[in-house]
Amino acid sequence: MSDQPVPAIRFSGVSRHFGEVKAVDDLNLDIYDGEFFTLLGPSGSGKTTSLRMVAGFDQPTSGSIQLFGNEVAGLPPYERDVATVFQDYALFPHMTVGENVGYGLMIRKVSKPERQQQVEAMLNLVRLPDMAGRKPSQLSGGQRQRVALARALITHPRVLLLDEPLGALDLKLRQQMQIELKAIQQQVGITFIYVTHDQEEALTMSDRLAVFNLGRVEQVGTPADIYEHPTTEFVAGFVGTSNLIRGQLAQAIVGSPEPFSVRPEKIHIQQIGDPIDAGHCSATGRIDEVAYLGMLTRYIVALDGGGELTVVEQNLESTSMEVMAARNKPVLLVWSRDHNRVLSEKG
Amino acid sequence: MHSESQRAPWLLKLATAAVIVFLHFPAVIIILYAFTTDDRTFTFPPPGLTLQWFGVALQRSDMWEAFGLSLRVAVIATGAALILGTLAASAVHRSKFFGREAISFLVILPIALPGIVTGIALRSAMSLGNIPFSFLTIIIGHATFCVVTVYNNVIARYRRTGKSQVEASMDLGATSFQTFRFVVLPNIATALLAGGMLAFALSFDEVIVTTFTAGQQMTLPIWIFSQLTRPRQRPVTNVVAVFVLLITFIPIIIAHRLTQDTSAE
């Protein structure tokens, strides 16, 4: 720990209880300076509450939150060097775009010409030049999002908090904004803490992420870590899709009843009777359902030993007609033992 | 937007016209008899039309006294309502506390309560507290129902504006006071104006509660009421009634337009 720099944000034993409900329960987490860090989880998992405690909109019931080594729990939002991009953007409707973006500077009593110059630079950064005179109601959803981002960045906060900022945008725009957000983060070089329930978004954008469930962190790691080495059942199921194998079936396949997961794309469909390489697991079954997804086909295979596995194969050469014809076919499923992830029962 | 089939049938139009006439004919009569040449009885049609009563009315010092009192009461009651109504709406909207719904209900109650009940209640309470009836007691009486119009307008506006605007402002470094000044107040400005104008109009023509809470003073509506018992210079009463009509009607129309504009945004 001693060779690590002071974390941008450190949660130590942070809990937030609303009566009987433990929205956040004993959170311990370090987020480093310059990281794009994502809090990922289903709704009600505590990720937004954690973010709001960093911003100061919510106070922890117990525990400490440090911002670059300084305790902030108990401080009001305006005394914290962080800024927030809200899910509903929270632009001020009675102000122009320029006034919205310059709000933080106006509060800090920056002179008008200086303010104008910075607003212009910030609007350029988010690629909205010449929009300063418009009202927020005249902008599209994606443009409002950029204004919210510019408004939050203009005071040069040390940490930017983003609460599901792309939730209201359509898929195309969301994907475009994901790339832009990441580029802007690299450009300004500050810590971004990003809250989302979209696991794909989390995997695409983050340097590291924490997976939340029921007020607790299940796993922290890089996207590849989380995807390739889920340590709990919840993480395996929530991040991407996983086949969960346990009990008798696990016993039959690997010789131990310990639960493990295997990703659908790691499993290959072969002919019954094909040779099985050393170090591989196998199971026989019958294709129960076929879903043609364009680039991919998803098969649900009912195993002879009970239970079912999801398998995904790329449609490299096959057409939809061919994959559809595979229904009810008996098959052999084969995958490398290395792809099995033993899971703890935690969560 | 309106297709042929959506046109109202003639029976409905007739009924609507009848209701409108029923509602507004008395007001037309008031205006008409402000110009009559007959000063003792109301004969129809008026024997002649004249503007002389406007001159007479403007020279009556007792009328001016009553008018001045009504104006002062309405302005001060409205001012008090603006402050108290905004505070109450902010508290009820922003925080959750025990009895929040009950307080919301109690604030709105005076407008639902018959004026006579409010009047009796205030009068007994003031007698119990040994408070002499005065200018101040009239204002207190009026404030009870003026607060409601402000409260209702402001809380409706609060409900329409996202809560995160306040958070965003604080997040960008603004204190609570700055947030109120730069974000909350501009947001509720038209609601305050509308609520205030309604409150002013309500106060200006209030009779019942005033009757119970006034001492020797006469507000304009009470002055009018006392004039009706004296047949002398009857059209003067009508002239003053026309003034009251204008003074209360114009703010209400403006208030209506203000709230319409913002909801269309």
Interface residues (C-beta under 8 A of the other chain):
Chain A: A55 G56 F57 P76 P77 Y78 V82 A83 T84 F86 Q87 D88 A90 L91 F92 P93 H94 Y103 G104 M106 I107 R108 S137 R151 A152 T155
Chain B: T161 G162 S164 Q165 E167 A168 S169 M170 D171 L172 G173 A174 T175 Q178 F182 V183 P186 N187 E265
